[in-house]
Amino acid sequence: MTDQQKTAKPSDFSPAPLSESLLDFLDRPIRPRDIFMKYWLEKEGLTFLAGEHKTGKSILAMNIAISLALGREFLGFEIRTPRKVLLVQQEISDPLMKDRIDKMIKSCPRDLLANLVIPIRQDQAWKLSRPHDREIMGEIVRDHKIDLIIFDPLMTFHDKQENDNAVMSGILGYFADLIKKYGVGILVIHHFGKPSQVERQGSYKMRGASVLGDRPDAIIISTRLPEKYRQTPFSQPFENYAQLSFTLRSDEEPESIVIERDSETLWYSRYELPGYLGKKIPPTIVADVVKMHGGSLPQGEVQTILEKIASHRIAFNAIKEAKALGLVIAQQLPGKGSPLVLMLPEIYEAQGAMCKGVA
């Protein structure tokens, strides 16, 4: 303590002001919003990614974590700079998580992957209600200078009654404390509740107390595609597609998007849903149908498959256009009455002289 402090009187100290005028507020420098990924995530923001069971939310969260660590755009949403991400994942085992991430990072620069931090699993699951776990979580965030924490899924981070608004307010209060103390953003993965007699809509489909849908700054809802699309000849299994819709507290909401997961790389990309039902089938769909059946399929069978989603004429015209563009090649197999077969170009070339193209 200095001599000046020793001789100072209580009246010499001015307490920090508790308020300010509007003019002072407007003149005071305020840090601008720091948006990690538009519509989804920002510094000091709380986002929920919620949806139906097995709609790929955990895989989507891993995609987001890796994209932020690399500073690469994702699903067409800009990510301007690499970020430090803490992925706290309690949905799947370590071996399965490693297997998934190995598939995702095959073409990624290794140095930037250090931006993605994964806490070492404890003897028991992390619980946000335990003071010790909160302390360790804070140390990790501080030591690694974390920008975003991902909690996946919410139900594994507490042992409380999820339908109790007061209890869930306590969990949300902890998120708010993390945000305020460390200036981080938080992404929480959550599930929909069980279907009820009165079907809830949007964010209110989330399981648990209603406060969970009221507090976040952004809510992204993941749902399966409508059953009417199940017979559509997608290039990936039907379960690999989902629709994302956005509810934002402070920004204009973007239109819903459809995403497609590659079965090999586990990366999601945007997918334009067929707008051709009853109108037109893109010729690329014809090639997709043939590809899904090994690269070669009788034209009549292709026609039958396409007629599940459009008229006979529309299906026929799609096949005709696909042949004209060289997306598929038609050939007549040897023998009287043999069917006309559609082949992918690479399959046709492999057949060599045995195949005879049909104009």
N, C-alpha and C positions, 0 to 999 in steps of 0.2 A: 504494500500500500504506500502510495506517495505521501509526502508531507501535505500536499494540497488536499488529498483525499481525507487525511486525518483531521484536518481543521475545517473541512467543509461541513456546513449545516444542512439539515434535511431540506430546508427551503431553497438551497442552491441547486438541487437536482430537479430537472423538468421531466416529468413522466412522458412517455411516448404518447403522441396525440391519438385519441380514440376515434376521431372523425376528421373529415376534410370537406371543404366546400366543393361544389361541382367544378368550379373553375380550377381549383388546385388539382382535382382528380384529372381533368383534361390536360393540364400542364405537366403532370407527373409522367416520366418515362415508364411505359408499360411494355413488357416484352410481348411481341406479336405471337399469335398462335403458331405452334410448331406442329404441322400436320405430317405424320409419317406416311400415310397412304390415304388419299382423298376418299371421303365417305366412310372410311373404316376406322382409322386409328389416328390419335394425336396425343402429344405430350400433355399430361395432366388430364387425360380423358378416360372414361370408362366405357368399354364396348362389350356387348354380349353377342356371341354367335350361338344361336339356339336353333334347334330343329328336331325333326323326327329321328327315331332310332335308325342307325345304319344309313345315314345320308352322307357319310364321309367327312363329318365335322373335324375329327382329329387329324385326318390326312390333310384337310384344307388348312388347319391351324399350322401344321408342319410346313406346308407350302408357304404360308405367310411368313413364318419365322425365318425360313431360309432366304426368301426374297428380301426381307428387311435386312438381314445380315449381309447380303450381297449388294444391296442398293439397286436391285433390278425391279422393273415394273412387273406387276402381277395382275392378270386378268384385264389388262388395259388400264389399270390404275397406276399412276406415276408414283415411284419411290425415288426421291431425289438424291439421297445419300445413304450409305450403309449405317445401320443402327445396331446397338447392342440389345440383344433379346434374351430374356430368361424364360426358357420353356420348362414349366413344371407340369409334367404329364403323369397322370395316375390312372389312365384308362386301360393301358396295355402293359405287358411285361417289357423289361429291358431288351431281351433278345428280339422280340417282335418290333419294338421301336427302332432298334439298330438296323434290322433288316429293311424296314421302310425307308429310313433315312439314307442308307447305302444306295438304294435305288434312285433316290431323288438327287443325290449330289455327284453322280458319276461325271458330269461335265462342268462341275462348279470349281472355281479357283479355291484351293485349300486355305490360302492365307486369310481370306475374308470369312471363312467359316468359323474362325475363332471368335467372331462377333456373336455367335449363337452359344449361349451358356446353358448347360443342363446340370441341375443340382444332383449331387450324389445321393442316391436313395438311402434313407435312414432305415432303422430296424422296423419302423412302422410308417404308415402313410402320414404325409404332412397334414396337420390339422390347424386351421387358422384360428381356432379357439384356444390353442395352447400357447402360453406366453413364450416358452422356449422356442417353439417353431417360428413364432413371429420375430423373435430376436435373430435367429439364424437367417431367416429370409431377408431381414433388413441388412445384415452384414453382407450377404451375397450381392444385394442390389447396390450397396454403397461401394464395395470393393471392386466390382466390375463396371461401375458407372452405367447401370442398366437404363435403357430408354423405355423398354416395353416388357411387361411380365405377362405371360400366358398361363392361365390356370385351366387345366383340362382333366376331367370335367368338374364343375362346381360341387356336385354331390359327394365327391370323395374328399373334399377339404373341410368337412364339418361332420359332426355326429349329432346335430340338432334336428328339431322338428322343422322341416322345410316349409310347411304350410303356415307357420307362425310368423306374422308380419314383424313382430317385435324382435324375434330371434334373427330373422333374415336382415333386419335393419342393422343389427350388430355386425353381421358379416360385411354388409355394404359399408358400414362405418369404418371397418378395418381397411377396406379398399380405399376409402376416402383419405384415411390417415397415411397410407402408403403414398398416395398421389401427392398429398400436401407436403409430406416430409422429404420425399426423394424426387419429386417432380417427374414421376414416371407415368406412362400410360399403362392401362391394364386391359387385357382381352380375356374374357371369361367364356369358356365353352360350357353350354348348358343344354339340357334335354327338354323336349316337350313332355307334358303330363299325359296320363292315360286318357283316351277319349271319354267324354262324358255325354250324358243325355242331351245337354245343351252344348253344342259344339262352339268352343271359343275360337276367336279369330286373332290373327297376327301375333303380337308379342304376348298376348294373354293366353296363348297356348302353352307357354312355358310352365313347367312343373313348379309347384311351390307357391309361396305367398305372392300376392299381387304387387308388392313393393318391388319385386325383382324386375318387373316390367316398367316401373315408373322412374327408377333412379338413373339408368344408364344414359350416356350422352348419345350413343348410337346402338341400335339393335339390328343385327343381320339375321334374317330368318331363312333357314335352309329347309326346303321341302322336296319331296319326290315329284317327279313329273306326273301329270294326270294319267290315269290308266289308258286313256284313249290313244296315247302315244306308244303303248307297249308293243304294238305290232309294227311300228315304224322301223325300217331297216337301218338302225344306227350302226356306226362302225365299232362301237364299244357295247358291252352288255348294258341293258336297260338300267341296271342298278348303279351304273357309273355316272348317271346324269342327275342333276339337281337344279332347282331354281332358287335363286337368292333374291330376297326383297329387303329393302332398307327402310328403317324408321330412324330419323335423325331429329335431335332436339333443337339444333341451332342452324342447320343448313337445309338447303333445298334438297329434297330426296330424289335420287336418280331412279330411272326405270329399273324394273326387275331384270335380271340377267339369268341365262341358263348356262351351266358349266358342265364340262365333260372331263372325266378322269381317264387318263391313259393307263391301261392295265399294267404296262411294263414299267414305266417311269414313275407312276403314281402322281404325276403333275396334272393339275387342273388347267383348262383353258376355256375361253368363251366358246359357246356353241350357239349357232343361229337355229332355233327351232324351225322345223319345216313349216313354212307359211303356205305350202302348196296344196294342203289337203283340199281336194275338190277343185284345185286350180291348175297347178303345174308341179311336176316333180323335177328337181334339178338333175341333169344327167350324171352328176357325180354320185347320186344315190344309187344309180344302176351299178356303177363300178363297186360301190360299197357292198351291195347285195352279193355280187359275184365274189368279191374278196372274202366275205364272211362264209362262203361255201367252198373255200379252197382254191379260188381263182378260176373255177370253171363250172358252169351251170347251164342246163338246157334253157333256151330262151323262153319256152313255155312256162317253166317253173319260175323264172324271173318275173314274167308277166303276172302269174298268179300271186306272187308275194306282193308286188306293187299294187295290185287291185284291192288289197286289204286296206289301202289308204287313199285310193283314188279310183276314178272310173277306168274302164277298159281303154278308152281312147287316150286318156292322159298317160296311162302306163305305157301304151304302145308308142306314143310320141317321145316319151323319155328314153326308151330303149333306142329308138331311131336316132335321136340326137346324140346319145352316148356313143353309138357306132360311128356316126359322122365325125365326131370329135376325136375318135381314136381312143376313147377311154376304155372301150371293150372292142374285141374283134370277134366277129361271127364266123363260124366255120361249120360245114356240113360233115358230120362223121361218115366214114365209109359204110356202105351197105344201103340197100334200098329201104326207104322209110325211116332212116335214122334222123333223129331230131337235130335242129339247128342249135348249136351250142355257143354260148357267149364266154369268151375268155379274156382275162387280163392280158395286155400286150406282152408282159414278160413270160407268161405261161405259153402264149401262142408261139413266141420266138423259141422257147425251149422245145416245142414240139417239132420245129424244123420242117423238113420237107413232107412230114406225115400230115401236116395240116394244110388245108386248102381254104383260103379266105373267100368269103362270100361278100359281094358288094352290096 
